Amino acid sequence: MLTFGIVSSKSVTADNEKKKNKVSPGIEVLLKDDKNVLSGKKVGLITNPTGIDSELTSIVDLLHDDPDIQLTALFGPEHGVRGDAQAGASVEFYIDEKTGLPVYSLYGKTKKPTPEMLKDVEVLVFDIQDVGTRFYTYIYTMAYAMEAAKENDIPFIVLDRPNPQGGVSVEGPILEPEFSSFVGMYPIPLKHGMTVGELATLFNKQFKIGADLKVIKMKGWKRDMDYDDTGLPFVLPSPNIPTVSTTFVYPATGLIEGTNVSEGRGTTKPFELIGAPYINSDELAGKLNALRLPGVKFRAASFTPTFSKHAGKLSHGVEIYVSDRKKFKAVPTGLHIIKTIHDLYPNDFEFLQANNFSLLIGNGWVKGKIEDGASVNEIMSEYEDDLDAFKKVRKKYLLYR
């Protein structure tokens, strides 16, 4: 019998489960329960298009239109408040057309708010969706802003949001201090498994920023949730992180930015497609699948990037499919991909100076190990003790179970 238009009881149950799991982000908790922390103060807001409530309303509009809140200035990270700048593009001062508020760039001439920028601000609020990877710059925009808040005696409020990869898995080497940069300021692992609120607490106490910090926690978020479990709409955090799936592969293939292999910028699947003109797709896919890495498969693929590396040139490589998010190990997978390409194409593969691989991985020795023929297991064994030590420190700053 035809059943067009009939919804199965199983799908109704699934929908009900999603409703049960709905998470309230920090902005909703603030406006419902904690608005008093902003009352009577001039508010500076650090945000971008991911600063939304569950109905997709921008925090800029929510605060600007609230009669009890005086929003006086906006601050934009990499890609800008409205998300209209490409990776690495400098953003300058301008007036926001919709609100008439000044917009100060924290990804231009300065990455830290200056006293001049803060002259009309009595409390700083941070609301940006992170992706859960050390070399994503928004968490360092937050850290610099916390420093500025401390230096100018301004309270700092973080409106917390989910780690889209979940809050359980912690992977990769700890950043070594001499490799500190805007793609890695503090000694944390490449995949940290923390929310921005938890990171803010870690930065503030463990790394001694000392700001007057308050984190507005989410309601309903649990550590084993990835973003698709939260019931929240996903807004791309930057132009090349379009989906939740991208966030899972990013700690793996983001490392490829430090090589002459395309990480898929200029395609419809950045970081899920990787390749170069000199690679044989079938050969690479075969070698990677033969490793039987947990939770991931590789499909031979060819593509022509429209911009960035190998723009306009037919490139060959693989598309990465995460088949089991719980089992997938992003950092070891990324190291296996790079080592396999390095070993297959030693006369063509290069580590780049411009996008420094050592800054991305957080040390100088992994690159040397790959070049010397070490296995990924050998590389992992080198950082396991430091990673275990970090996990013990991390426990003190976790806000959710």
Secondary structure, DSSP 8 states (H G I E B T S, - for coil): ---TT---HHHHHHHHHHHHT--B-HHHHHHHH-GGGTTTSEEEEEE-TT-B-TT--BHHHHHHT-TT-EEEEEEE-TT-TTS-S-TT-----EE-TTT--EEEESSSS-SS--TTTTTT-SEEEEE----SBTT-THHHHHHHHHHHHHHTT--EEEE----TT-SS--EEEE--GGG-BTTB-SS-EEE----HHHHHHHHHHHT-----EEEE--BS--TT--GGGS------SSTT--SHHHHHHHHHHGGGGGBSSB-STTSSSBTTEEEETT--HHHHHHHHHHTT-TTEEEEEEEE--SSSTTTTS-EEEEEEEES-TTT--HHHHHHHHHHHHHHH-TTT--B-TTTTHHHHHTSSHHHHHHHTT--HHHHHHHHHHHHHHHHHHHGGG----
